[in-house]
């Protein structure tokens, strides 16, 4: 996705490229009205709720976090993790942002957390 691309245009592009869904059918699958979807794709309405965006991602066969990011939203499960750890998680993310971690850095952190079995034992 082009970083300058807007949510509505991205959804329309994915719908036309990745699926055989008409606007009407896609709206039905996602659980929204066709006129609302039309307004979203035409950028006349702001992006919908995170829950609707997750349904869109599933129907389009794309990563939900990528689609949520395009709409400047956060996945509900990630938001819950932040809420459960209001001091540590935001602080860690800010530090990572200040350090401008690369995709490779994030993958290494992910591998470390998985390999160390963190969170599996007594605290």
C-alpha positions as CSV (number, residue, x, y, z in Angstrom):
1,X,0.0,0.0,0.0
2,X,1.2,3.5,-0.8
3,X,1.5,5.4,2.4
4,X,-0.3,8.4,0.9
5,X,-3.3,6.2,-0.2
6,X,-6.5,6.8,1.7
7,X,-8.5,4.2,3.4
8,X,-11.5,4.4,1.0
9,X,-9.4,4.2,-2.2
10,X,-7.4,1.3,-0.7
11,X,-10.6,-0.7,0.2
12,X,-12.0,-0.2,-3.3
13,X,-8.7,-1.2,-4.9
14,X,-8.5,-4.3,-2.8
15,X,-12.2,-5.2,-3.4
16,X,-11.7,-4.9,-7.2
17,X,-8.3,-6.6,-7.3
18,X,-8.6,-9.3,-4.7
19,X,-12.2,-10.4,-4.9
20,X,-15.2,-10.8,-7.3
21,X,-17.4,-8.8,-4.9
22,X,-19.6,-6.1,-6.2
23,X,-20.0,-3.1,-4.0
24,X,-23.4,-4.4,-2.9
25,X,-22.1,-8.0,-2.2
26,X,-19.1,-6.7,-0.2
27,X,-21.3,-4.5,1.9
28,X,-23.5,-7.4,2.6
29,X,-20.6,-9.7,3.6
30,X,-19.1,-7.0,5.9
31,X,-22.5,-6.1,7.4
32,X,-22.8,-2.5,6.3
33,X,-25.1,-0.8,3.8
34,X,-24.1,-0.4,0.1
35,X,-24.6,3.4,0.3
36,X,-22.3,3.6,3.3
37,X,-19.6,1.5,1.5
38,X,-20.0,3.8,-1.5
39,X,-19.4,6.8,0.7
40,X,-16.4,5.1,2.3
41,X,-14.8,4.3,-1.0
42,X,-15.5,7.8,-2.3
43,X,-13.8,9.3,0.8
44,X,-17.0,11.1,1.8
45,X,-17.2,9.2,5.2
46,X,-14.3,8.6,7.6
47,X,-13.1,5.0,8.2
48,X,-15.5,2.7,10.1
49,X,-15.0,1.1,13.5
50,X,-12.1,-1.3,14.1
51,X,-14.6,-4.2,14.2
52,X,-15.9,-3.4,10.7
53,X,-12.4,-2.9,9.4
54,X,-11.4,-6.4,10.7
55,X,-14.4,-7.9,8.9
56,X,-13.3,-6.1,5.7
57,X,-9.8,-7.4,6.0
58,X,-11.1,-11.0,6.4
59,X,-13.4,-10.6,3.4
60,X,-10.6,-9.1,1.3
61,X,-7.9,-11.6,2.4
62,X,-5.5,-9.0,3.8
63,X,-3.8,-8.4,7.1
64,X,-6.1,-6.7,9.5
65,X,-3.4,-4.7,11.1
66,X,-2.3,-3.2,7.7
67,X,-5.9,-2.2,7.0
68,X,-6.4,-0.8,10.5
69,X,-3.2,1.2,10.2
70,X,-4.4,2.7,6.9
71,X,-7.5,3.9,8.9
72,X,-5.3,5.2,11.8
73,X,-6.9,2.6,14.1
74,X,-5.6,-0.1,16.4
75,X,-6.8,-3.7,16.6
76,X,-9.1,-4.3,19.6
77,X,-6.8,-7.1,20.9
78,X,-3.8,-4.8,20.7
79,X,-5.7,-2.0,22.4
80,X,-6.6,-4.5,25.2
81,X,-2.9,-5.3,25.7
82,X,-2.1,-1.6,26.0
83,X,-4.9,-1.2,28.5
84,X,-3.7,-4.1,30.6
85,X,-0.2,-2.7,30.7
86,X,-0.7,1.1,30.6
87,X,2.8,2.0,31.9
88,X,5.0,-0.5,30.2
89,X,3.6,-1.0,26.7
90,X,3.2,2.7,25.7
91,X,6.6,3.5,27.2
92,X,8.2,0.6,25.2
93,X,6.5,1.7,22.0
94,X,7.6,5.3,22.4
95,X,11.2,4.3,23.1
96,X,11.1,2.0,20.0
97,X,9.7,4.9,18.0
98,X,12.4,7.3,19.3
99,X,15.1,4.7,18.3
100,X,13.4,4.3,14.9
101,X,13.5,0.5,14.9
102,X,13.6,-1.1,11.5
103,X,11.4,-4.0,10.4
104,X,14.4,-6.2,11.0
105,X,14.7,-4.9,14.6
106,X,11.0,-5.6,15.2
107,X,11.4,-9.2,13.9
108,X,14.4,-9.7,16.1
109,X,12.5,-8.6,19.2
110,X,9.6,-10.8,18.2
111,X,12.0,-13.8,17.8
112,X,13.5,-13.0,21.2
113,X,10.2,-12.9,22.9
114,X,9.1,-16.2,21.3
115,X,12.4,-18.0,22.0
116,X,12.7,-16.9,25.6
117,X,9.2,-18.2,26.4
118,X,8.5,-14.9,28.1
119,X,5.3,-14.8,30.1
120,X,5.0,-18.5,30.5
121,X,6.4,-18.9,34.0
122,X,5.9,-17.4,37.4
123,X,6.3,-13.7,37.8
